[in-house]
Amino acid sequence: MKKNRHYLQQLAGGITLCTALFATVHTSAQTVVDSTRVYRIGEVVVTGSNNATGRDLLPYTVSTISSPQLEATGQSQLLSAISVQVPSLFVSERNIFGFGVSNGGSGGIKIRGIGGSPTNAVLMMVDGQPQFAGIYSHHVADFYGTEYVDRVEVLRGPGSVLYGSNAMGGVINVITKSAEREGVHTTLTSQYGSYNTWRSSLVNTTRFGKFSSLVSLGYDRTDGLEDNFDFKQGSLYAKLGYDFSDSWKARADYSLMNFIGNDPVYPQLSNPESTDIYHQNITRGEASLSLNNYYGSTNGSVRVYYSYGNHYIDDPNHFHSLDDRFGILAYQNFRPWKDAAATLGFDFDTYTGKIPMSGGHAHGDGSTAAQMQTIGRKSITEYSPYITLSQDLFEGALILNAGLRMANSDRFSTQWIPQGGFVIHPAEG
């Protein structure tokens, strides 16, 4: 017997238990002082410049969603939490929670009409690290939770010079929390509501001197709006940090997520009498290590990362895929001359994937139509140097921005990606 189809924005009868609550204070504006002037630069963001920069100084539209705003939505999945808070950002959804993949999946992202499903024109990032699943060139929407997020910065418009071709439509940069206070602090949150829906998370932060850590565990489940439309997901996020000095800091993180979803609705779209149930079992993991430097006139970062995925889709295609990705990100921000700021960067990626099963047939010599849908392991290697430059003119009344990326791949010829922009401040405020 089918249940009520009414889509619940928030869980009815929710019960929340929180222990050892903590708050993080955000600075929404900064005052910049130099030898000639003092002026306010408004909210500070990092997306769009790889550097903490006043949002009013960038030729981009960047929206920021803070942790309290995310918590107020009652959502545990990040894309659901931000989809109604950023103008021109649209995320497709299908159920109380759980986006899924393949047939019946959702989680497609569009910014200003660019994107879709799968999303390969709006780039997801975590702490500046690009996210996409191997050779499939798009993220998995269920990978991102809200419990460990400090804020989200959404760049609405092209960001391909800094972030590559996947950022043609925009960028969603997830910035994770840090352990700011000395000692050990733990937050437990649990919600229960309609359709036997349970959401829970446990977040621990620790800081002792130069060492800090954040560990987040999450578990969500629901019976869904339809019979047999159930979904359950477990996740782990851990981040370790060590401050060698005020100028040098190291960070390491690891993420792991598994979800199991069932879908009895999609088969009925082609056959209303169908009793089939499609099953999905998706596992994704990611690890990275970074070294960051901070000096008065220059700062930068080097990050090495690895991600992997294992996807089982039990529908008429009986699909199985595996992918992995290794990458290096490096950039340095500096001031080449008076009232100028520049960034030199370099990205390297090598990512692989294979489809050992499709249509219920294992990979073979490709002699049959079914086997041609499978592939052995394929790999793509890319590298891209880039440079950006910003020049402040007329005491901040005019700011010029330019950039250039040279994209190279073993699959296509060299591509040049230029960028230009300007900001006008006719008067204070």
C-alpha positions in Angstrom: 0.0 0.0 0.0 1.5 3.3 -1.1 2.3 6.0 1.5 1.5 9.7 1.4 3.5 11.3 -1.5 3.8 14.6 0.3 7.4 15.7 0.2 8.7 16.6 3.7 11.0 19.5 3.8 11.7 18.8 7.5 11.2 15.8 9.6 7.9 15.8 11.6 8.1 15.0 15.3 11.9 15.5 15.2 13.7 14.8 18.5 17.2 16.4 18.8 19.7 15.5 21.5 22.8 17.6 21.8 25.6 17.3 24.3 28.7 19.5 24.9 27.5 22.1 22.4 30.1 24.4 20.9 29.9 27.5 18.7 32.2 28.9 16.0 32.5 32.6 15.5 32.9 33.8 11.9 34.4 37.1 10.9 32.1 38.5 8.3 34.2 41.6 7.5 37.8 42.7 7.7 39.6 46.1 7.8 42.6 46.4 5.6 45.3 48.9 6.6 48.3 49.9 4.6 50.5 53.0 4.5 48.1 55.2 2.6 44.5 54.2 3.5 42.1 52.2 5.6 39.0 50.7 4.1 36.5 47.9 4.7 36.6 45.0 2.3 33.4 43.2 3.4 33.0 39.4 3.8 36.2 37.4 3.2 36.1 34.4 0.9 38.7 32.0 -0.5 36.8 30.6 -3.5 37.7 32.4 -6.7 41.2 33.5 -5.6 42.8 30.6 -3.6 43.4 33.3 -1.0 41.5 35.0 1.8 40.1 38.0 -0.1 37.3 40.4 0.3 34.3 39.3 -1.7 33.9 42.9 -2.9 37.3 42.8 -4.5 36.6 39.8 -6.8 34.8 40.0 -10.2 32.7 37.0 -9.2 29.4 36.4 -7.5 30.1 34.3 -4.4 27.5 33.3 -1.9 28.4 32.0 1.5 26.3 29.7 3.7 27.4 29.4 7.3 27.2 26.4 9.6 24.3 27.9 11.6 22.4 28.3 8.4 23.1 24.7 7.4 22.0 23.5 10.8 18.8 25.5 10.7 17.6 23.5 7.6 17.5 20.2 9.6 19.1 18.5 6.6 22.0 16.1 7.0 22.9 16.1 3.3 24.8 19.2 2.1 23.3 19.7 -1.3 19.7 19.6 0.1 20.7 22.2 2.7 22.1 24.7 0.3 19.7 24.2 -2.7 17.2 26.8 -1.4 19.7 29.3 0.0 21.7 30.3 -3.1 20.1 32.2 -6.0 20.2 30.5 -9.4 21.4 27.2 -7.8 19.2 24.2 -8.5 19.6 20.7 -7.1 17.3 17.9 -8.3 16.0 15.7 -5.5 13.8 12.6 -5.3 12.9 11.5 -1.7 13.1 12.5 2.0 16.9 12.1 1.6 19.2 10.1 -0.6 20.1 11.1 -4.1 21.2 7.8 -5.5 22.9 7.3 -8.9 22.1 5.8 -12.3 18.4 5.2 -13.2 16.2 7.0 -10.7 19.1 8.9 -9.2 19.2 12.7 -8.7 21.6 15.2 -7.3 22.1 17.0 -10.5 23.3 20.6 -10.0 22.7 23.6 -12.2 24.0 27.1 -11.6 22.5 29.8 -13.9 21.1 27.0 -16.0 24.5 25.3 -16.6 25.0 21.8 -15.4 22.6 18.9 -15.2 22.7 15.2 -14.3 25.4 13.9 -14.2 26.9 17.2 -13.1 30.1 17.8 -14.9 30.0 21.6 -15.4 29.6 22.6 -11.7 32.6 21.6 -9.7 32.3 20.3 -6.1 35.3 20.9 -3.9 36.2 20.2 -0.3 38.8 22.6 1.2 39.8 23.5 -2.4 40.2 19.9 -3.5 38.2 19.1 -6.7 35.8 16.2 -6.4 34.7 13.9 -9.1 34.6 10.1 -9.6 37.4 9.0 -11.8 36.8 8.9 -15.5 33.1 9.6 -15.0 34.0 13.3 -14.4 31.1 14.0 -11.9 30.7 13.8 -8.1 28.4 11.5 -6.2 25.9 13.8 -4.4 25.4 11.6 -1.3 29.1 11.9 -0.4 28.6 15.3 1.3 27.2 15.7 4.8 26.6 18.9 6.9 27.9 17.9 10.3 31.6 18.7 9.7 31.1 21.8 7.5 32.1 25.2 8.7 30.7 27.1 5.7 30.0 26.6 2.0 31.1 29.1 -0.7 29.3 29.0 -4.0 30.9 30.7 -7.0 28.1 31.4 -9.5 29.8 31.7 -12.9 32.9 30.4 -14.7 35.9 29.4 -12.6 37.8 27.3 -15.1 41.1 29.3 -14.9 41.6 28.4 -11.2 39.8 25.1 -11.1 39.7 23.5 -14.6 37.0 22.7 -17.1 34.6 21.1 -14.6 34.1 24.6 -13.2 32.6 26.0 -16.4 29.2 26.7 -14.7 30.4 27.4 -11.2 32.0 26.0 -8.0 30.7 24.7 -4.7 33.5 24.8 -2.2 32.9 23.0 1.1 35.1 24.4 3.9 35.4 22.0 6.8 35.5 22.9 10.5 38.7 23.1 12.6 39.3 22.5 16.3 39.6 26.1 17.5 39.3 25.5 21.3 41.7 23.7 23.6 40.6 20.3 24.9 38.1 17.7 23.8 34.6 18.7 22.7 31.9 16.3 21.4 28.5 16.9 19.8 25.9 14.2 19.4 22.8 14.9 17.3 19.9 12.5 16.6 16.6 13.1 14.9 13.7 10.8 14.4 10.6 11.4 12.3 8.0 10.3 9.8 8.5 7.2 7.6 10.8 5.7 10.2 13.4 8.2 9.3 16.5 8.5 11.6 19.4 10.9 11.2 22.3 10.9 13.6 25.8 12.3 13.8 28.7 12.4 16.3 31.4 15.1 15.9 34.5 15.3 18.1 37.1 18.1 18.0 40.4 17.9 19.9 43.1 20.5 20.3 46.3 20.2 22.4 48.8 22.9 21.5 50.0 22.5 18.0 47.9 19.3 17.3 44.3 19.3 16.3 41.7 16.8 15.1 38.1 16.5 13.9 36.3 13.2 13.6 32.7 13.0 12.3 30.5 9.9 12.2 27.1 9.9 10.5 24.3 7.4 10.0 21.0 8.1 8.2 18.1 5.8 7.2 14.5 6.0 6.0 11.7 3.8 4.8 11.0 6.5 2.2 7.7 7.9 0.8 6.9 4.6 -1.0 6.9 1.0 0.1 10.4 -0.5 -0.5 11.8 3.0 -1.3 14.3 2.7 1.6 17.7 4.3 2.0 20.5 4.0 4.5 23.9 5.6 4.6 27.0 5.6 6.8 29.8 8.1 6.7 33.2 8.9 8.3 35.2 12.1 8.0 38.5 12.6 9.9 41.0 15.6 9.7 44.3 15.9 11.6 46.4 19.0 11.8 49.8 20.0 13.1 51.1 23.5 13.3 54.9 23.5 13.0 54.9 27.2 13.4 52.8 30.3 12.5 54.2 30.0 9.0 54.0 26.2 8.3 51.0 23.9 8.9 50.2 20.3 7.8 46.8 18.7 7.4 45.7 15.2 6.6 42.1 14.0 6.1 40.1 10.9 5.2 36.5 10.4 4.1 34.5 7.2 3.6 30.9 6.8 2.7 28.6 3.9 1.8 25.0 4.0 0.9 22.4 1.3 0.0 19.3 2.5 -1.7 16.2 0.8 -3.2 13.9 2.2 -5.9 10.6 0.7 -6.8 9.3 3.8 -8.5 11.6 4.1 -11.5 10.7 0.7 -13.0 7.0 1.8 -12.9 7.7 4.7 -15.2 8.0 2.3 -18.2 5.7 -0.3 -16.8 3.0 0.7 -14.2 2.5 -2.9 -13.2 6.1 -3.6 -12.5 7.1 -5.0 -9.1 10.8 -4.7 -9.8 13.0 -2.9 -7.2 16.3 -1.4 -8.3 19.2 -1.7 -5.8 22.3 0.5 -5.4 25.3 -0.1 -3.2 27.9 2.7 -3.5 31.2 3.1 -1.6 33.5 6.1 -2.0 36.6 7.0 -0.2 39.1 9.9 -0.3 42.4 10.8 1.5 44.7 13.8 1.2 47.8 15.3 2.8 48.7 19.0 2.5 51.4 21.4 3.6 50.5 25.1 3.8 52.7 28.2 4.3 51.7 31.6 5.5 53.9 34.7 5.4 53.2 38.4 5.3 53.4 38.9 1.6 52.9 35.3 0.3 51.1 32.1 1.1 50.4 28.8 -0.6 49.7 25.1 -0.4 50.8 21.8 -1.8 48.2 18.9 -1.6 48.5 15.3 -2.6 45.2 13.3 -2.7 43.7 10.0 -3.7 40.1 9.0 -4.2 38.4 5.7 -5.1 34.9 4.3 -5.7 33.1 1.0 -6.1 29.6 1.1 -7.5 27.1 -1.8 -7.8 23.8 -1.0 -9.6 21.4 -3.9 -9.7 18.8 -2.8 -12.3 18.3 -4.2 -15.8 21.8 -3.1 -16.7 23.3 -5.1 -13.7 26.1 -2.5 -13.7 29.4 -2.6 -11.7 32.2 0.0 -12.0 35.4 0.9 -10.1 37.4 4.1 -10.3 40.3 5.9 -8.7 42.1 9.2 -8.9 45.5 10.5 -7.9 46.3 14.2 -8.0 48.6 17.0 -6.9 47.6 20.6 -6.3 50.1 23.4 -5.8 49.8 27.1 -5.8 51.5 30.2 -4.3 49.9 33.6 -3.8 52.3 36.6 -3.8 52.5 40.4 -4.5 54.7 41.1 -7.5 54.5 44.9 -7.1 52.6 47.6 -5.4 48.8 47.1 -5.2 49.0 43.8 -7.2 48.3 40.2 -6.3 49.2 37.2 -8.3 48.8 33.4 -8.1 51.0 30.8 -9.7 49.6 27.3 -9.7 49.9 23.8 -11.1 47.4 20.9 -11.1 48.2 17.2 -11.9 45.6 14.4 -12.2 45.7 10.8 -13.3 42.4 9.0 -13.0 41.3 5.6 -14.1 38.2 3.4 -14.2 36.7 0.2 -15.5 33.3 -1.4 -16.0 33.8 -5.1 -15.4 30.0 -5.8 -15.6 27.2 -4.3 -17.6 23.9 -5.8 -18.8 24.7 -8.8 -16.7 27.7 -9.6 -18.9 31.3 -9.6 -17.7 33.9 -7.8 -19.6 35.2 -9.8 -22.6 36.7 -9.2 -26.0 34.0 -6.8 -27.0 32.6 -9.1 -29.6 29.0 -8.8 -28.5 26.8 -5.7 -28.1 26.4 -6.4 -24.4 30.2 -6.7 -23.8 30.8 -3.5 -25.7 29.1 -1.7 -22.8 31.9 -2.9 -20.5 35.4 -1.5 -20.5 38.7 -2.7 -19.2 40.7 -0.2 -17.1 41.2 3.1 -18.9 43.3 6.0 -17.7 43.5 9.7 -18.4 46.4 12.0 -17.3 46.1 15.8 -17.2 48.3 18.6 -16.0 47.7 22.4 -16.1 49.8 25.3 -15.0 47.9 28.6 -14.5 48.5 32.2 -13.5 46.1 34.9 -12.2 46.8 38.6 -11.6 44.9 41.4 -9.9 45.8 45.1 -10.0 44.3 47.8 -7.7 44.1 51.2 -9.4 42.9 54.7 -8.2 43.0 54.0 -4.5 40.7 50.9 -4.9 38.1 52.5 -7.2 39.0 50.1 -10.0 40.4 46.5 -9.7 41.4 44.6 -12.8 41.6 40.8 -12.8 43.1 38.5 -15.5 44.1 34.8 -15.7 45.3 32.1 -18.0 45.4 28.3 -17.7 47.1 25.9 -20.1 45.3 22.6 -20.0 47.1 19.5 -21.2 45.9 15.9 -21.5 47.0 12.7 -23.1 43.5 12.6 -24.6 43.3 16.0 -26.3 45.6 18.8 -27.5 46.7 21.7 -25.4 43.8 24.1 -24.6 44.3 27.7 -23.5 41.7 29.1 -21.1 41.7 32.9 -20.6 39.8 35.0 -18.1 39.3 38.7 -17.5 37.2 40.8 -15.2 37.0 44.1 -13.3 35.4 45.6 -10.2 34.4 49.2 -9.8 34.0 51.0 -6.4 32.7 54.5 -7.3 32.5 55.4 -3.6 32.9 53.9 -0.1 30.1 51.4 0.4 
